[in-house]
Amino acid sequence: MLGVAAVLAYSVLWCFAFTRIYTRETPRVAASRWIFNNIPAALSLSTTTNNAEAMYPLSLPAAITIGPNVPARFSITVSREVYASGLQLGFIEQQMPEGATISVSIPGVTPERSSAAGSSRISFPSLLRFEPGRQYPVILTIQNSSSALVLRRPRIGHETPWDDTLPLRIDGFDPFGGMYDGDLTLELFFRDEPLKLEKIISALDKADYVFITSQRVWGSVGRLSSVYPMTQRFYRDLIGCPDSEELLECFVQLKPETHTSSVGFALIKTFESYPSLGQWKFPDERADESFSVYDHPRVFLFRKTAQFSASSLRERLAPALVP
């Protein structure tokens, strides 16, 4: 009788712990909001959220060229009321010349304002209010430079098109409608072969970020060493998992503060929502991937570093290809 009571009590507690995941934002939603606040688009408004500086990414054409004698002219809109302290230029194709300054003019909102020399941020004299739905003409110019600057969208890589891409379309943002480019996929479900290796290297070479949005891929191919030896090698190098440890265990323990990588992508943020009882959390990545990928997947965000080298990555992965 005591054993039956213990089983029932355990079952009730586990069920209650599991329901806690539905009292919080799902990791994909939390990750999307963090991305919007922290990863600038080609052009973003600088705002304040929860007493901290945050980004408001703007939708723009694929690329904007700011010539030394040809200002860039375009319009921006916001989906909600925004109070901005400045304008942030995100991804510039080439290094900004030393001494060059960028100026912005928003007719009817603010007169021309310039950045500090060599800076990609333009500060406004005071908080400027942007109304939702209104089109604001913007004029960007560059001074003290004989060459043009090209602003582009940040490029996001994903493991496979069979998983959810991030960021999600929430809070009035349409992330892949002019804010970010998200068409790079590593196709990690494909069979390990030379063409797949080149696909991985090409995608990583172009990507600025790689987002892993669940354990759908690594939770399955990570168990099939005879079929996916190269893919497992890639994951091990990406997260710094030694051959002496199980790949799954490395992912369970993976944190930004302890992450090391030989691929050239640094782990900058993770999001998780485990079953929990108060302060006690119960990581469940060891279960089948279908147990968590739909309602509480763990999300990993990686950013490219200067250490990335396509040739070095090819040398590391090619020997792991199936003969």
PECORPE-V368870 format. One record per residue. RES is the residue in one small letter. PHI is phi in whole degrees, 0 to 359 (999 if undefined). BURIAL is + if it has 16 or more other ideal C-beta (glycine too) atoms within 10 Angstrom, else -. Layout:
BEGIN
RES|PHI|BURIAL  RES|PHI|BURIAL
END
This chain:
BEGIN
m|999|-  l|297|-  g|295|-  v|298|-  a|297|-  a|295|-  v|295|-  l|295|-  a|297|-  y|299|-  s|296|-  v|296|-  l|296|-  w|296|-  c|298|-  f|295|-  a|299|+  f|292|+  t|295|-  r|296|+  i|295|+  y|271|-  t|262|-  r|235|-  e|300|-  t|293|+  p|304|+  r|293|+  v|291|+  a|299|+  a|294|+  s|298|+  r|295|+  w|294|+  i|299|+  f|300|+  n|278|+  n|236|-  i|250|+  p|291|+  a|278|+  a|303|+  l|218|+  s|221|+  l|276|+  s|270|+  t|233|+  t|235|-  t|230|-  n|52|-  n|64|-  a|231|-  e|293|-  a|221|+  m|263|+  y|237|+  p|293|+  l|250|+  s|277|+  l|219|+  p|300|-  a|304|-  a|207|-  i|237|+  t|258|-  i|252|+  g|272|-  p|297|+  n|236|-  v|230|-  p|297|-  a|271|+  r|236|-  f|198|-  s|237|-  i|234|+  t|222|-  v|234|+  s|265|-  r|214|-  e|296|-  v|230|+  y|252|-  a|247|+  s|259|+  g|181|+  l|235|+  q|245|+  l|275|+  g|275|+  f|253|+  i|250|-  e|301|-  q|234|-  q|292|-  m|290|+  p|302|+  e|296|-  g|91|-  a|287|+  t|231|+  i|248|+  s|242|+  v|232|+  s|230|+  i|238|+  p|307|-  g|85|-  v|239|+  t|208|+  p|290|-  e|300|-  r|232|+  s|242|-  s|278|+  a|289|-  a|302|-  g|77|-  s|264|-  s|256|+  r|243|-  i|246|+  s|268|-  f|271|+  p|294|-  s|204|-  l|297|-  l|254|+  r|265|-  f|246|+  e|270|-  p|294|-  g|84|-  r|276|-  q|270|-  y|245|+  p|290|-  v|233|+  i|235|-  l|249|+  t|228|+  i|237|+  q|240|-  n|59|-  s|213|+  s|266|-  s|238|-  a|277|-  l|250|+  v|242|+  l|269|+  r|225|+  r|284|+  p|293|+  r|255|+  i|249|+  g|258|+  h|233|+  e|294|+  t|199|+  p|286|-  w|275|-  d|238|+  d|295|+  t|270|+  l|237|+  p|281|+  l|283|+  r|276|-  i|220|-  d|55|-  g|84|-  f|268|+  d|245|-  p|301|+  f|256|+  g|252|-  g|132|+  m|264|+  y|228|+  d|261|+  g|234|+  d|262|-  l|266|+  t|234|+  l|275|+  e|53|+  l|284|+  f|277|+  f|297|-  r|297|-  d|294|+  e|198|-  p|305|-  l|296|-  k|293|+  l|302|+  e|293|-  k|296|+  i|298|+  i|295|+  s|297|-  a|295|+  l|292|+  d|296|-  k|271|-  a|284|+  d|263|+  y|221|+  v|231|+  f|247|+  i|258|+  t|259|+  s|186|+  q|262|+  r|303|+  v|272|+  w|293|+  g|285|+  s|252|+  v|292|+  g|293|+  r|260|-  l|242|-  s|294|-  s|284|-  v|261|-  y|236|+  p|294|+  m|290|+  t|296|+  q|295|+  r|299|+  f|299|+  y|298|+  r|299|+  d|290|+  l|295|+  i|256|+  g|73|-  c|261|+  p|292|-  d|297|-  s|284|-  e|244|-  e|291|-  l|301|+  l|299|+  e|294|-  c|296|+  f|294|+  v|300|-  q|270|-  l|291|+  k|219|-  p|302|-  e|288|-  t|246|-  h|286|+  t|228|-  s|212|+  s|256|-  v|269|+  g|101|+  f|230|+  a|266|+  l|285|+  i|255|-  k|195|+  t|233|+  f|223|+  e|213|+  s|215|+  y|273|+  p|306|+  s|208|+  l|232|-  g|62|-  q|276|-  w|275|-  k|245|-  f|236|-  p|305|-  d|235|+  e|295|+  r|287|-  a|285|-  d|305|-  e|301|+  s|292|-  f|290|-  s|238|+  v|294|+  y|273|-  d|238|-  h|207|+  p|289|+  r|272|+  v|245|+  f|236|+  l|246|+  f|245|+  r|240|+  k|295|+  t|243|-  a|292|-  q|280|-  f|295|+  s|217|-  a|298|-  s|293|-  s|295|-  l|295|+  r|299|-  e|296|-  r|281|+  l|270|+  a|304|-  p|296|-  a|271|+  l|295|-  v|293|-  p|301|-
END
